[in-house]
Amino acid sequence: MKWIVTAVALIGLYSGETFACSCVGGPEVTRENVEAALKKADLVFVGRIESTEPFSADEHGHTYNYQRAQFYVVQSWKGEKSVRVYTEAITGCCMCGIWFPEKGTYLVYASGPKPNGSYSTGICTRTKLLEHATEEIALLDKLVAEGKQTSSPSPRIP
């Protein structure tokens, strides 16, 4: 029986593809974590969801489910200064994606843009509901005031 468990573990280890999400660095709101996420992202903003749309794409012989979300930008710390931003995120299990509801306001960290003009985001980018981001937004304001990013923040839009 022991050799069967070992064989199954080895097959899983060497199967060539692993579909699991493991975010490095905890979700803790620390200066170091927020600063690293700000540095890594191309676009950081608070946005209100205006619309969402599911779609599928074939990549590397597999079909993946995605969601495109349109955001109205309320406040921005880094990246382009658009009023509207489109994000795309994988929504399948274990792929580090994120699913946005039809309505809500989020703190979004994203990378891109892709050739179609949209940005990528996921659960490992620190993207979260605005109501869970108060402490993080204060840190972002502080980091930007200290010059820890590449562009000046946009003013808050009512």
C-alpha positions as a Markdown table, in Angstrom:
| # | Residue | x | y | z |
|---|---|---|---|---|
| 1 | Met | 0.0 | 0.0 | 0.0 |
| 2 | Lys | 2.9 | 2.4 | 0.8 |
| 3 | Trp | 4.3 | 2.0 | -2.7 |
| 4 | Ile | 0.9 | 2.9 | -4.2 |
| 5 | Val | 0.8 | 6.2 | -2.3 |
| 6 | Thr | 4.4 | 6.9 | -3.3 |
| 7 | Ala | 3.6 | 6.2 | -6.9 |
| 8 | Val | 0.6 | 8.4 | -7.0 |
| 9 | Ala | 2.6 | 11.3 | -5.3 |
| 10 | Leu | 5.4 | 10.9 | -7.9 |
| 11 | Ile | 2.9 | 10.9 | -10.8 |
| 12 | Gly | 1.3 | 14.1 | -9.5 |
| 13 | Leu | 4.7 | 15.7 | -9.0 |
| 14 | Tyr | 6.0 | 14.9 | -12.5 |
| 15 | Ser | 2.7 | 15.2 | -14.4 |
| 16 | Gly | 3.9 | 18.4 | -16.2 |
| 17 | Glu | 1.1 | 20.7 | -15.3 |
| 18 | Thr | 0.0 | 21.8 | -11.9 |
| 19 | Phe | -3.2 | 23.8 | -11.5 |
| 20 | Ala | -2.9 | 25.2 | -8.0 |
| 21 | Cys | -2.6 | 28.7 | -6.7 |
| 22 | Ser | -0.1 | 29.6 | -4.0 |
| 23 | Cys | 0.3 | 33.3 | -3.3 |
| 24 | Val | 3.7 | 34.2 | -2.0 |
| 25 | Gly | 3.6 | 36.6 | 0.9 |
| 26 | Gly | 0.6 | 36.6 | 3.2 |
| 27 | Pro | -2.4 | 38.8 | 2.9 |
| 28 | Glu | -1.2 | 40.9 | 5.9 |
| 29 | Val | -1.4 | 44.6 | 5.4 |
| 30 | Thr | 2.2 | 45.6 | 6.2 |
| 31 | Arg | 4.2 | 48.4 | 4.7 |
| 32 | Glu | 6.5 | 45.8 | 3.0 |
| 33 | Asn | 3.7 | 43.8 | 1.4 |
| 34 | Val | 1.8 | 46.9 | 0.1 |
| 35 | Glu | 5.0 | 48.5 | -1.1 |
| 36 | Ala | 6.0 | 45.3 | -3.0 |
| 37 | Ala | 2.5 | 45.0 | -4.6 |
| 38 | Leu | 2.6 | 48.7 | -5.6 |
| 39 | Lys | 6.0 | 48.3 | -7.2 |
| 40 | Lys | 5.0 | 45.1 | -9.0 |
| 41 | Ala | 1.6 | 46.4 | -10.4 |
| 42 | Asp | 1.3 | 48.6 | -13.5 |
| 43 | Leu | -2.0 | 50.0 | -12.3 |
| 44 | Val | -3.4 | 50.5 | -8.8 |
| 45 | Phe | -6.8 | 52.1 | -8.3 |
| 46 | Val | -10.1 | 52.1 | -6.5 |
| 47 | Gly | -12.9 | 51.4 | -8.9 |
| 48 | Arg | -16.6 | 50.9 | -9.0 |
| 49 | Ile | -17.8 | 48.0 | -11.1 |
| 50 | Glu | -19.9 | 49.1 | -14.0 |
| 51 | Ser | -20.3 | 45.8 | -15.8 |
| 52 | Thr | -19.0 | 42.2 | -16.0 |
| 53 | Glu | -18.9 | 39.7 | -18.8 |
| 54 | Pro | -17.8 | 36.1 | -18.7 |
| 55 | Phe | -15.8 | 34.6 | -21.7 |
| 56 | Ser | -13.7 | 31.6 | -22.5 |
| 57 | Ala | -10.3 | 31.4 | -24.2 |
| 58 | Asp | -8.3 | 28.5 | -25.6 |
| 59 | Glu | -4.7 | 28.5 | -24.4 |
| 60 | His | -2.1 | 25.8 | -24.6 |
| 61 | Gly | -4.6 | 23.1 | -25.5 |
| 62 | His | -7.0 | 24.0 | -22.6 |
| 63 | Thr | -10.1 | 26.1 | -22.4 |
| 64 | Tyr | -10.1 | 28.6 | -19.6 |
| 65 | Asn | -13.0 | 30.7 | -18.2 |
| 66 | Tyr | -12.4 | 34.4 | -17.7 |
| 67 | Gln | -14.3 | 37.5 | -16.7 |
| 68 | Arg | -14.0 | 40.9 | -18.1 |
| 69 | Ala | -14.9 | 43.7 | -15.7 |
| 70 | Gln | -15.4 | 47.4 | -16.5 |
| 71 | Phe | -14.5 | 49.8 | -13.6 |
| 72 | Tyr | -15.2 | 53.5 | -13.1 |
| 73 | Val | -12.0 | 54.8 | -11.5 |
| 74 | Val | -12.6 | 56.6 | -8.3 |
| 75 | Gln | -9.0 | 57.0 | -7.2 |
| 76 | Ser | -5.7 | 56.0 | -8.7 |
| 77 | Trp | -2.2 | 55.6 | -7.3 |
| 78 | Lys | -0.3 | 54.2 | -10.2 |
| 79 | Gly | -0.6 | 53.9 | -14.0 |
| 80 | Glu | -2.7 | 55.4 | -16.6 |
| 81 | Lys | -5.2 | 58.1 | -15.6 |
| 82 | Ser | -8.3 | 56.8 | -17.4 |
| 83 | Val | -11.8 | 57.2 | -16.1 |
| 84 | Arg | -12.7 | 53.6 | -17.1 |
| 85 | Val | -10.5 | 50.6 | -16.9 |
| 86 | Tyr | -11.1 | 47.0 | -18.1 |
| 87 | Thr | -9.7 | 44.0 | -16.3 |
| 88 | Glu | -9.6 | 40.4 | -17.2 |
| 89 | Ala | -9.2 | 37.6 | -14.7 |
| 90 | Ile | -9.4 | 33.9 | -14.9 |
| 91 | Thr | -12.3 | 32.5 | -12.8 |
| 92 | Gly | -11.6 | 28.8 | -12.7 |
| 93 | Cys | -10.7 | 26.9 | -9.6 |
| 94 | Cys | -7.1 | 27.0 | -8.3 |
| 95 | Met | -5.8 | 29.4 | -11.0 |
| 96 | Cys | -5.3 | 32.5 | -8.8 |
| 97 | Gly | -8.2 | 34.2 | -10.5 |
| 98 | Ile | -10.9 | 36.4 | -9.1 |
| 99 | Trp | -14.6 | 36.7 | -9.8 |
| 100 | Phe | -16.2 | 40.2 | -9.5 |
| 101 | Pro | -19.9 | 40.5 | -8.7 |
| 102 | Glu | -22.1 | 42.8 | -10.9 |
| 103 | Lys | -21.7 | 45.6 | -8.5 |
| 104 | Gly | -19.2 | 46.7 | -5.9 |
| 105 | Thr | -16.2 | 48.9 | -5.3 |
| 106 | Tyr | -12.7 | 47.4 | -5.2 |
| 107 | Leu | -9.1 | 48.3 | -4.6 |
| 108 | Val | -7.5 | 46.8 | -7.7 |
| 109 | Tyr | -3.8 | 46.0 | -8.4 |
| 110 | Ala | -3.4 | 45.0 | -12.1 |
| 111 | Ser | -0.7 | 44.4 | -14.7 |
| 112 | Gly | -0.7 | 45.2 | -18.4 |
| 113 | Pro | -2.2 | 46.4 | -20.5 |
| 114 | Lys | -2.7 | 43.5 | -22.8 |
| 115 | Pro | -2.9 | 44.0 | -26.6 |
| 116 | Asn | -6.7 | 44.5 | -26.3 |
| 117 | Gly | -6.2 | 47.3 | -23.7 |
| 118 | Ser | -7.4 | 45.3 | -20.6 |
| 119 | Tyr | -5.4 | 44.7 | -17.5 |
| 120 | Ser | -4.9 | 41.4 | -15.6 |
| 121 | Thr | -5.7 | 40.9 | -12.0 |
| 122 | Gly | -6.2 | 38.0 | -9.6 |
| 123 | Ile | -6.3 | 37.0 | -5.9 |
| 124 | Cys | -2.5 | 37.2 | -5.5 |
| 125 | Thr | -2.3 | 40.9 | -6.5 |
| 126 | Arg | -4.0 | 42.2 | -3.2 |
| 127 | Thr | -7.2 | 43.1 | -5.1 |
| 128 | Lys | -10.0 | 43.3 | -2.6 |
| 129 | Leu | -13.4 | 44.8 | -1.7 |
| 130 | Leu | -13.0 | 48.5 | -0.7 |
| 131 | Glu | -14.6 | 47.8 | 2.7 |
| 132 | His | -11.6 | 45.6 | 3.5 |
| 133 | Ala | -9.0 | 48.0 | 2.2 |
| 134 | Thr | -9.1 | 51.0 | 4.6 |
| 135 | Glu | -5.7 | 50.4 | 6.2 |
| 136 | Glu | -4.2 | 49.5 | 2.8 |
| 137 | Ile | -5.4 | 52.7 | 1.2 |
| 138 | Ala | -3.8 | 54.7 | 4.0 |
| 139 | Leu | -0.6 | 53.0 | 3.3 |
| 140 | Leu | -0.8 | 53.6 | -0.4 |
| 141 | Asp | -1.4 | 57.3 | 0.2 |
| 142 | Lys | 1.7 | 57.3 | 2.5 |
| 143 | Leu | 3.9 | 55.4 | 0.0 |
| 144 | Val | 2.9 | 57.7 | -2.9 |
| 145 | Ala | 3.5 | 60.8 | -0.8 |
| 146 | Glu | 7.0 | 59.4 | -0.1 |
| 147 | Gly | 7.6 | 58.9 | -3.8 |
| 148 | Lys | 7.5 | 55.0 | -3.7 |
| 149 | Gln | 5.8 | 54.7 | -7.2 |
| 150 | Thr | 6.3 | 55.9 | -10.7 |
| 151 | Ser | 3.5 | 58.4 | -11.3 |
| 152 | Ser | 1.6 | 60.9 | -9.2 |
| 153 | Pro | -1.8 | 59.8 | -7.8 |
| 154 | Ser | -5.0 | 61.1 | -9.3 |
| 155 | Pro | -7.3 | 63.2 | -7.1 |
| 156 | Arg | -10.2 | 61.5 | -5.5 |
| 157 | Ile | -13.3 | 61.7 | -7.7 |
| 158 | Pro | -16.6 | 62.0 | -5.9 |
